């Protein structure tokens, strides 16, 4: 007969959680690349890009719901706050920031990208990193478009910039 052991007190380790989250993003980047690479081998470059981006956009549309209220109110302060507040690990992975908020737009930045970091660590060349970044960014386009907004990337880490800069604006 087994004796019951007192339940160990669980202590949440924030740094460990951050490492695990960063590792999960690196894993996501690897899966993105491996899926795309296999699709490219089987279907050719253009079809692989098309299918990959359709899947990424599908997930982006799911995320867009959290921006719907702020978007319908055209409250770009709230759009910006939602963007920054929703960044994993209290912003430590993507390092988001608000550059500017106006009546019909907001400009945001991300000073880090764990996906790009992982693709570079995998040994992808600059062209492949830029392609993966372009395809992965479809999540952002679909997120904001599904909320009735438009997004434009002015700079991308995956294309060699020191940060990503995106402008989100009212389509109307």
C-alpha positions as CSV (number, residue, x, y, z in Angstrom):
1,X,0.0,0.0,0.0
2,X,1.5,3.3,-1.1
3,X,1.6,6.1,1.4
4,X,0.5,9.5,0.3
5,X,3.2,12.0,-0.1
6,X,2.4,15.6,0.7
7,X,1.9,17.6,-2.5
8,X,5.0,19.6,-3.4
9,X,4.5,23.3,-3.4
10,X,4.7,24.4,-6.9
11,X,6.8,27.5,-7.6
12,X,6.4,29.3,-10.8
13,X,9.7,30.0,-12.4
14,X,9.3,33.1,-14.7
15,X,12.7,32.8,-16.3
16,X,12.1,29.1,-17.1
17,X,8.7,29.9,-18.6
18,X,10.3,32.6,-20.8
19,X,12.9,30.1,-22.0
20,X,10.3,27.5,-22.7
21,X,8.2,30.1,-24.6
22,X,11.2,31.2,-26.7
23,X,11.9,27.5,-27.4
24,X,8.3,27.0,-28.5
25,X,8.6,29.9,-30.9
26,X,11.9,28.5,-32.3
27,X,10.1,25.2,-32.7
28,X,7.3,27.0,-34.5
29,X,9.8,28.6,-36.9
30,X,11.4,25.2,-37.6
31,X,8.1,23.6,-38.3
32,X,7.1,26.5,-40.6
33,X,10.3,26.0,-42.5
34,X,10.1,22.2,-42.7
35,X,6.5,22.3,-43.8
36,X,7.2,24.9,-46.4
37,X,10.3,23.1,-47.7
38,X,8.5,19.8,-48.1
39,X,5.6,21.6,-49.9
40,X,8.1,23.3,-52.2
41,X,9.7,20.0,-53.1
42,X,6.3,18.4,-53.8
43,X,4.3,21.2,-55.4
44,X,6.9,23.8,-56.5
45,X,7.7,27.2,-55.1
46,X,4.6,29.2,-56.1
47,X,2.1,26.6,-55.0
48,X,3.9,26.0,-51.7
49,X,3.9,29.7,-51.0
50,X,0.3,30.0,-51.8
51,X,-0.9,27.1,-49.6
52,X,1.4,28.1,-46.7
53,X,0.2,31.6,-46.7
54,X,-3.4,30.5,-46.8
55,X,-2.9,28.5,-43.7
56,X,-1.1,31.3,-41.9
57,X,-3.8,33.8,-42.9
58,X,-6.4,31.4,-41.5
59,X,-4.8,31.6,-38.1
60,X,-4.5,35.3,-38.4
61,X,-8.3,35.6,-38.9
62,X,-8.8,33.7,-35.6
63,X,-6.6,36.3,-33.8
64,X,-8.3,39.3,-35.4
65,X,-11.3,38.9,-33.1
66,X,-9.4,40.5,-30.2
67,X,-9.0,43.7,-32.2
68,X,-12.6,43.8,-33.4
69,X,-14.0,46.1,-30.7
70,X,-11.2,48.7,-30.9
71,X,-11.3,48.5,-34.7
72,X,-15.0,49.1,-35.0
73,X,-14.7,52.0,-32.6
74,X,-11.7,53.2,-34.6
75,X,-9.8,53.5,-31.3
76,X,-6.2,53.2,-32.4
77,X,-4.9,53.8,-28.9
78,X,-6.8,50.5,-27.9
79,X,-5.5,48.7,-31.1
80,X,-1.9,49.7,-30.1
81,X,-2.5,48.7,-26.4
82,X,-3.9,45.3,-27.5
83,X,-0.9,44.7,-29.7
84,X,1.6,45.4,-27.0
85,X,-0.3,43.7,-24.2
86,X,-0.7,40.6,-26.3
87,X,2.9,40.1,-26.8
88,X,4.2,36.9,-25.1
89,X,6.4,37.0,-22.0
90,X,5.4,40.6,-21.2
91,X,6.9,41.7,-24.5
92,X,10.4,40.1,-24.1
93,X,10.2,37.9,-27.2
94,X,9.1,40.5,-29.8
95,X,9.9,43.7,-27.8
96,X,6.8,45.6,-29.1
97,X,6.5,49.4,-28.8
98,X,4.1,52.1,-29.9
99,X,5.7,54.6,-32.2
100,X,2.7,56.8,-32.9
101,X,-1.1,56.8,-32.5
102,X,-3.3,59.0,-34.6
103,X,-7.0,59.4,-35.3
104,X,-7.0,56.9,-38.2
105,X,-3.8,54.8,-37.6
106,X,-1.1,53.7,-35.3
107,X,2.5,52.8,-36.0
108,X,4.0,50.0,-34.0
109,X,7.4,48.3,-33.8
110,X,8.9,45.0,-32.8
111,X,12.6,45.1,-32.0
112,X,13.1,41.3,-31.9
113,X,11.7,38.3,-33.7
114,X,12.3,34.8,-32.3
115,X,11.2,33.3,-35.7
116,X,13.8,35.1,-37.6
117,X,16.4,34.3,-34.9
118,X,15.5,30.6,-35.3
119,X,15.7,30.6,-39.1
120,X,19.1,32.3,-38.9
121,X,20.3,29.7,-36.3
122,X,19.1,27.0,-38.7
123,X,21.5,28.4,-41.3
124,X,19.0,29.8,-43.7
125,X,20.5,32.4,-46.0
126,X,19.2,36.0,-46.2
127,X,16.9,35.2,-49.1
128,X,15.3,32.3,-47.4
129,X,14.9,34.2,-44.1
130,X,13.2,37.1,-46.0
131,X,10.9,34.6,-47.8
132,X,9.9,32.9,-44.5
133,X,9.4,36.3,-42.9
134,X,7.1,37.5,-45.7
135,X,5.0,34.3,-45.5
136,X,4.8,34.4,-41.7
137,X,3.8,38.1,-41.8
138,X,0.6,37.0,-43.4
139,X,-0.7,36.3,-39.9
140,X,-0.5,40.0,-39.2
141,X,-2.2,41.0,-42.5
142,X,-5.1,38.6,-41.8
143,X,-5.3,39.6,-38.1
144,X,-5.9,43.2,-38.8
145,X,-7.8,42.8,-42.1
146,X,-10.3,40.5,-40.4
147,X,-10.9,43.3,-37.8
148,X,-11.6,45.8,-40.7
149,X,-8.1,47.4,-40.7
150,X,-5.2,47.5,-43.1
151,X,-1.6,46.9,-42.2
152,X,1.6,47.9,-44.0
153,X,5.1,46.8,-43.0
154,X,7.6,49.7,-43.4
155,X,10.5,47.6,-42.1
156,X,11.1,43.9,-41.4
157,X,13.8,42.3,-39.3
158,X,13.6,39.3,-41.7
159,X,14.7,41.6,-44.6
160,X,17.7,43.0,-42.7
161,X,16.1,45.9,-40.8
162,X,16.9,46.3,-37.1
163,X,13.2,46.2,-36.2
164,X,9.8,45.5,-37.8
165,X,7.7,48.6,-38.2
166,X,4.0,48.3,-39.1
167,X,1.4,50.9,-39.7
168,X,-2.2,49.9,-39.0
169,X,-4.9,52.1,-40.4
170,X,-8.6,52.5,-41.0
171,X,-9.6,51.2,-44.4
172,X,-12.5,53.6,-44.7
